[in-house]
Amino acid sequence: MMGVLVGDEDGGGVTGLIPKATPYMVPTITQEAGCNVGAAAALDAQKLTPR
């Protein structure tokens, strides 16, 4: 899925939907919070910056 979103141009005309974006991965399961999708989304939102 990441390649579909942020894949660089491959020389054959295929490019991801948002190739200049910087991907971040955040865990949904941690020892501190267990399985907490909301906490993962909040952590991910902290990385967002307007361009």
Phi, psi and omega in degrees: 000320180301320180298325178295325183277309190243018181295135175288161175301134185262007181086349179250011179094006180256126180223148176294167181294323180226069189296339181267000179286153175258114181283144174231144176246135176230142182281143173267345179236123177227162177294324183289317187250355186068215177271109185217090181296324179298317178295322177296317179295321178294319178296318179295319181297332178295337181277346183289136176223140178289150178241000000 
